[in-house]
Every structure is written in structure tokens, then in C-alpha cells.
Amino acid sequence: MKNACTTLIVALLVPTLAQADDRLWGTWEGVDPEEEATLIVTFSEDGSFSMSSPDMTGDEFSFEALFEEMLSDLELSQDELNALGFEPPVIDRISIEGRWATQGDSIKVWMSNALVYLEGQPPLGMDELMVEVLTQIASLPLENEDLVDLLNLFIALIPLAFEEMLEEELLFEELYYFLDGQLVITSAEGEPLVLSRLDGPPTAVREATWGQIKARGP
């Protein structure tokens, strides 16, 4: 019984301790050293997390790019859909949503959803967007009835597939420290991500010294 009580107490305390570093609260901006894209990252007080990029627009995040593989699986082309009167959504940007926690010098971020922002519309989950697009395609005057049945099957399965795929997926776990007022998140595979605060509580930042950083080793 004693061990069970101890386990319960630890389980209740860990989430609080894991999110205790209030120095991260607020919104930060930096440049992804690999993608060379600006990132806007928000660590909220309630443990929620979001990350988006104003640079993630254009052809790479167009409807054609995001749905190319799916249309290929359905043996449909963008030209065929356009001829039938389909109007693809215009994607403005994509935001990663999830939660964050810290423990010691480490920060963990879990992804729970990907939100798609369309021009002039409220954001949709990626699964919601796919269902909406497939529903529109299924309503077109398609001659292949088997294709319509396949579309309806996809529409039914997509929410379940995304629920499994995005269930607390660990996005990254890295060391972090503060230097010259900036938040530095290390990377085992490349250059660190350096973020500057855009807004947030005016908390005092306890900065790491260069000696402390070198002491951590590679």
C-alpha cells in the first residue's frame, strides 16, 4: 500500500514539476537552421504548444503538393478535377499544435494536431480538411462508381487513422539553455535552434555560462 501511495503522489506531482520552467512561457521567433524558415513558437502557461512559419507558404504547401499522393492513389489528376468544377482550397499556412514539458535541462514537445489555415476561413485539422476535400470530390459527377465507393470509405476511415497517428506523438526531446537573453534548443543532428522572445511574462532569465555549456559535452 505504501508503494502504491508513493506512486500515486509521484504521478500527481510529475506533470507540475515537468512544466515548472516559466522562463519559456510566451512566444518566440527564430530561424530553422535546416529549412532556413522562420519559426513562431509559443509555450503556453497551461502546457499547450504551437509552432508555425510564415515562410511555409507557396507551392510546397499548396493543395497540389499536400494531396498529390492521395490523388495518385485514387487515379485522379488535378486537371480532371478542375474540368469537373472542383475548386481546391487555398492554404495560407499550417500550424503544429501539441503540449510541452521540461525536466531538468531537457524540453519535450508532443504533437497532437496539425491545423491548416485557409484563406478567409477558420482553421481546420488536417483530418478535417481531407474529409472536406474528399467529400467535395465525391459530390462531383464522377463516372466511376467504384471510385465513389472508395472515396466514401476514405472519408469514414480518415478520422480514425489520424486519431491513432497523432495520439501524443513525441515531436522532439532536446537540451535547452538561455544565452544573451535567447532560448537555445540543441539538436543532436545539426545546428541548434536559437529563439528570441516576441512576448510573454517579463521573468528574469537565468542564463547559462559558456563554461556550463562546454561542461555538458557533445
Secondary structure per residue as TSV (DSSP state, phi and psi in degrees):
chain	resnum	aa	ss	phi	psi
A	1	M	-	360.0	-39.7
A	2	K	H	-60.7	-44.1
A	3	N	H	-64.0	-38.3
A	4	A	H	-64.7	-40.9
A	5	C	H	-65.6	-42.1
A	6	T	H	-61.4	-43.3
A	7	T	H	-60.8	-42.2
A	8	L	H	-64.7	-43.8
A	9	I	H	-62.0	-44.7
A	10	V	H	-61.9	-42.0
A	11	A	H	-62.3	-34.9
A	12	L	H	-76.3	-32.5
A	13	L	H	-83.0	-32.1
A	14	V	H	-57.2	-46.7
A	15	P	H	-58.6	-38.3
A	16	T	H	-66.8	-45.7
A	17	L	H	-65.7	-35.2
A	18	A	H	-68.3	-23.3
A	19	Q	T	-113.2	26.1
A	20	A	-	-81.3	-14.0
A	21	D	-	-81.3	90.3
A	22	D	G	-73.7	-4.4
A	23	R	G	-66.2	-21.5
A	24	L	G	-87.0	-16.2
A	25	W	-	-55.0	138.6
A	26	G	E	116.9	-168.6
A	27	T	E	-112.3	136.4
A	28	W	E	-125.8	156.2
A	29	E	E	-134.0	140.3
A	30	G	E	-163.3	-179.1
A	31	V	E	-114.9	124.1
A	32	D	-	-63.4	117.0
A	33	P	T	-66.0	-22.1
A	34	E	T	-87.5	-48.5
A	35	E	T	-86.9	-13.0
A	36	E	-	53.8	40.1
A	37	A	-	-118.5	143.1
A	38	T	E	-70.0	134.0
A	39	L	E	-116.3	136.6
A	40	I	E	-111.5	114.6
A	41	V	E	-119.4	132.2
A	42	T	E	-123.5	123.4
A	43	F	E	-106.0	108.3
A	44	S	-	-88.5	155.7
A	45	E	T	-61.4	-30.4
A	46	D	T	-82.3	4.6
A	47	G	S	94.1	-1.3
A	48	S	E	-82.6	157.5
A	49	F	E	-138.3	144.2
A	50	S	E	-144.5	149.4
A	51	M	E	-146.5	127.8
A	52	S	E	-142.8	174.1
A	53	S	-	-144.5	126.5
A	54	P	T	-68.7	-14.5
A	55	D	T	-85.5	-13.9
A	56	M	-	-85.1	66.4
A	57	T	-	-134.4	-178.7
A	58	G	G	85.8	-155.5
A	59	D	G	-60.9	-36.0
A	60	E	G	-63.1	-31.6
A	61	F	G	-114.4	25.5
A	62	S	S	-77.2	167.0
A	63	F	H	-58.1	-43.4
A	64	E	H	-59.8	-42.6
A	65	A	H	-68.9	-42.5
A	66	L	H	-73.6	-30.5
A	67	F	H	-111.1	10.7
A	68	E	H	-58.9	-47.2
A	69	E	H	-65.6	-41.7
A	70	M	H	-64.7	-42.9
A	71	L	H	-64.2	-35.8
A	72	S	H	-65.0	-42.0
A	73	D	H	-61.9	-32.9
A	74	L	T	-86.5	-0.8
A	75	E	T	56.4	44.9
A	76	L	-	-121.7	148.0
A	77	S	-	-116.2	158.2
A	78	Q	H	-61.1	-36.3
A	79	D	H	-64.3	-40.4
A	80	E	H	-62.2	-44.5
A	81	L	H	-65.2	-41.6
A	82	N	H	-61.4	-38.5
A	83	A	H	-65.8	-26.1
A	84	L	T	-89.9	1.8
A	85	G	T	94.9	13.5
A	86	F	-	-75.7	134.0
A	87	E	-	-114.1	106.4
A	88	P	-	-66.3	146.4
A	89	P	-	-67.5	148.2
A	90	V	-	-97.2	113.2
A	91	I	E	-87.2	124.6
A	92	D	E	-87.1	-51.7
A	93	R	E	-162.9	167.7
A	94	I	E	-125.0	137.7
A	95	S	E	-123.4	134.8
A	96	I	E	-90.7	127.8
A	97	E	E	-115.9	149.0
A	98	G	E	178.9	-146.4
A	99	R	E	-140.3	161.2
A	100	W	E	-133.5	159.5
A	101	A	E	-157.1	153.2
A	102	T	E	-123.3	152.2
A	103	Q	E	-149.6	110.1
A	104	G	T	66.2	-126.4
A	105	D	T	-94.3	8.7
A	106	S	E	-107.2	146.5
A	107	I	E	-123.5	135.8
A	108	K	E	-118.2	140.9
A	109	V	E	-130.4	125.8
A	110	W	E	-107.2	136.6
A	111	M	E	-93.6	130.4
A	112	S	E	-117.5	-18.2
A	113	N	E	-165.4	159.2
A	114	A	E	-121.3	116.9
A	115	L	E	-96.3	135.0
A	116	V	E	-109.1	124.4
A	117	Y	E	-98.8	118.0
A	118	L	E	-98.6	154.1
A	119	E	T	-61.7	120.0
A	120	G	T	74.3	16.6
A	121	Q	S	-134.7	157.0
A	122	P	-	-65.2	157.0
A	123	P	-	-67.0	150.6
A	124	L	E	-123.1	148.7
A	125	G	E	-66.9	152.7
A	126	M	H	-57.1	-38.4
A	127	D	H	-65.1	-39.7
A	128	E	H	-64.5	-39.7
A	129	L	H	-64.3	-42.7
A	130	M	H	-64.2	-41.3
A	131	V	H	-63.4	-42.5
A	132	E	H	-62.9	-43.9
A	133	V	H	-65.3	-46.5
A	134	L	H	-65.2	-35.2
A	135	T	H	-63.7	-41.2
A	136	Q	H	-64.0	-42.3
A	137	I	H	-65.1	-40.6
A	138	A	H	-65.3	-24.5
A	139	S	T	-83.5	-6.9
A	140	L	S	-74.2	158.5
A	141	P	-	-75.2	69.6
A	142	L	-	-78.9	139.3
A	143	E	S	-83.8	-25.1
A	144	N	-	-87.4	106.3
A	145	E	H	-67.5	-33.4
A	146	D	H	-62.6	-34.5
A	147	L	H	-66.7	-39.4
A	148	V	H	-63.4	-42.0
A	149	D	H	-62.7	-39.3
A	150	L	H	-67.2	-39.8
A	151	L	H	-61.0	-44.4
A	152	N	H	-64.9	-33.6
A	153	L	H	-66.5	-44.3
A	154	F	H	-59.1	-43.4
A	155	I	H	-60.0	-37.6
A	156	A	H	-75.0	-31.8
A	157	L	H	-89.6	-25.4
A	158	I	H	-57.2	-48.5
A	159	P	H	-57.6	-39.3
A	160	L	H	-68.3	-40.9
A	161	A	H	-63.8	-42.8
A	162	F	H	-70.1	-33.5
A	163	E	H	-62.0	-40.0
A	164	E	H	-73.9	-40.5
A	165	M	H	-69.7	-35.4
A	166	L	T	-103.2	16.8
A	167	E	S	-77.1	95.2
A	168	E	S	52.5	52.7
A	169	E	E	-79.8	125.2
A	170	L	E	-72.1	114.3
A	171	L	E	-78.8	-47.3
A	172	F	E	-162.8	158.7
A	173	E	E	-139.5	112.3
A	174	E	E	-140.1	164.3
A	175	L	E	-76.8	153.0
A	176	Y	E	-144.1	156.4
A	177	Y	E	-157.8	171.3
A	178	F	E	-112.9	136.9
A	179	L	E	-147.2	124.5
A	180	D	T	54.2	38.9
A	181	G	T	78.3	3.3
A	182	Q	E	-109.1	153.3
A	183	L	E	-93.9	124.4
A	184	V	E	-114.0	120.9
A	185	I	E	-109.1	116.9
A	186	T	-	-73.0	166.5
A	187	S	-	-140.1	129.9
A	188	A	S	-73.1	-15.6
A	189	E	S	-108.3	-8.0
A	190	G	S	-172.9	-152.4
A	191	E	-	-69.3	149.1
A	192	P	-	-71.3	157.8
A	193	L	E	-94.5	121.0
A	194	V	E	-106.9	122.8
A	195	L	E	-119.8	139.3
A	196	S	E	-109.6	141.7
A	197	R	E	-71.5	132.5
A	198	L	E	-95.8	-42.0
A	199	D	E	-158.8	172.1
A	200	G	-	140.2	177.8
A	201	P	-	-65.6	139.9
A	202	P	-	-76.2	61.6
A	203	T	-	-83.7	149.6
A	204	A	-	-72.9	132.0
A	205	V	-	-97.1	121.6
A	206	R	-	-87.3	104.2
A	207	E	-	-83.0	149.7
A	208	A	-	-81.7	149.7
A	209	T	-	-90.9	161.4
A	210	W	H	-63.3	-34.7
A	211	G	H	-62.1	-40.9
A	212	Q	H	-65.4	-37.5
A	213	I	H	-66.4	-46.2
A	214	K	H	-65.6	-31.8
A	215	A	H	-64.3	-24.3
A	216	R	T	-68.2	-24.4
A	217	G	-	78.5	-179.0
A	218	P	-	-67.7	360.0
